[in-house]
Amino acid sequence: MELFFDLVYVFAFTQLSELLYDNLSWIGAGEMAVIFVALWWSWSYTAWATGWVDPERIPVVALLAVLMLASLVMAASILEAFAGRGEAFAVAYVAMQLLRGGFMVRAFGVRDRMGRNYLQLLGWSALSGVVWLVGGELHDPHVRLLVWAGAAALDLLAPALGFRLPGAGATSMSDWSVAGGHLAERCQLLLMIAFGESIMRIGEAWVHRDGSFGADCAFVIGFVWVICLWSVYFLHHAEPGAKAIERAGEDAAQLARSAYMYAHAAMIAGVVVVAVAIHKAIEKPSVGADAGFAAICVGGPALLLLGLALSKRWLGHGAEHRWPLAGAVALALAGTVASFGDQLLELGAVTAVSAALAVAVQLTD
């Protein structure tokens, strides 16, 4: 049932990348970031919840089915979230957060420590939910973006403050028991879905190519780029990371929040941005690489590598977190130099750096 639930996010990531593709600007990046926070929080809180309840029991299956429907409404509203479907997006997101939180409070009971934790989480979801709903009613897209950015900030701030409420205090991370191995697997699967969306977008872009040799080159180079980025995580970090959190004991919840909830969010967002960059290059390989295209060519993999570095650091993998940071710096340098050429050259430069990084990691493993 959990895997079935995740299928909605294949569509969601496709719509999210299309949102940035249609508006490659700072405003477009801000819109993508805000929508991504909502998508990530709706998915991650569900992944945490299914670590404590049996996803095969009928009430939980029913809950996940309803959450899946709300997620589908969110995904279908993404492209018009800052136009005519802002209200639908906000209502679906807030309904997910409140329904899931209420279900978990009912499942544990308010006398149980976990029930009280979820009650405080529910309070914060209601607080941010009001802001999301207000933003959905606004007509000016720029004002809506600002209001929703505030709502997203509240959602991000809540766990950092331990869901602190007046009179109730904060919930300690040690009070949140977690099945670390289960959560690690869930995050890895969603990252795989993001990579799958990239492959799907590459194929879709090539179907509509202009028939030029440059478009064919961009298609092959983009595919190689995705393989290289996939390898630095799944061949060298996925299994050791899962084992590390399984051995964490009392620190499992803290590691789950930092190394998986936060770090993997950056990685998944980076993969979505990479898909947009490859699509742009296949569509118009000989067009000059402007600042926007250079930014996504460098920013996408840099986000992935930054998230990987943070995950390695938080999981205690020694100095291993330094090589992703070095890779991000090399990408920035190569991308800056190649930005004086066309989009195909820019794509080739960042792919070459990513390939060198993947080979270097393989040789030193």
Number of C-alpha atoms within 10 A of each C-alpha: 13 16 10 11 19 19 14 19 23 17 16 24 26 21 18 24 25 21 21 24 19 11 14 17 15 11 13 14 18 15 25 23 17 18 23 21 19 23 19 18 18 21 23 21 15 19 19 21 20 20 17 15 14 12 17 12 11 10 13 20 16 13 17 21 16 17 23 21 16 22 26 19 20 26 24 18 22 26 20 13 23 23 16 15 18 25 20 20 27 26 18 21 23 22 18 25 24 18 15 23 25 16 17 24 22 13 15 17 15 15 9 12 14 20 20 18 25 26 20 23 25 20 17 21 22 17 14 21 24 15 19 26 22 17 25 25 15 17 13 11 17 13 13 22 21 15 19 25 21 17 25 22 14 18 21 15 13 19 17 13 13 16 23 19 15 6 6 11 12 17 21 15 20 12 12 16 17 23 17 25 18 16 25 24 16 21 21 20 14 21 22 16 20 24 23 19 22 27 18 15 20 25 16 13 20 19 11 11 19 15 11 13 11 19 24 17 17 26 24 14 22 27 18 17 23 23 17 20 21 18 19 23 19 14 14 15 16 16 14 15 23 19 14 19 24 18 12 15 13 14 16 22 22 20 21 26 19 16 24 30 22 18 23 26 22 21 24 26 26 24 30 28 27 28 30 27 29 30 26 21 30 31 22 19 27 16 13 16 24 14 14 14 24 23 19 24 32 27 22 23 30 25 24 28 28 23 26 27 24 22 25 23 17 19 23 14 15 10 10 15 21 17 16 23 18 15 20 25 15 18 24 21 15 19 27 18 14 20 22 15 14 19 29 27 22 28 29 22 23 26 26 18 21 24 20 14 23 21 15 13 17 13 8 6 8
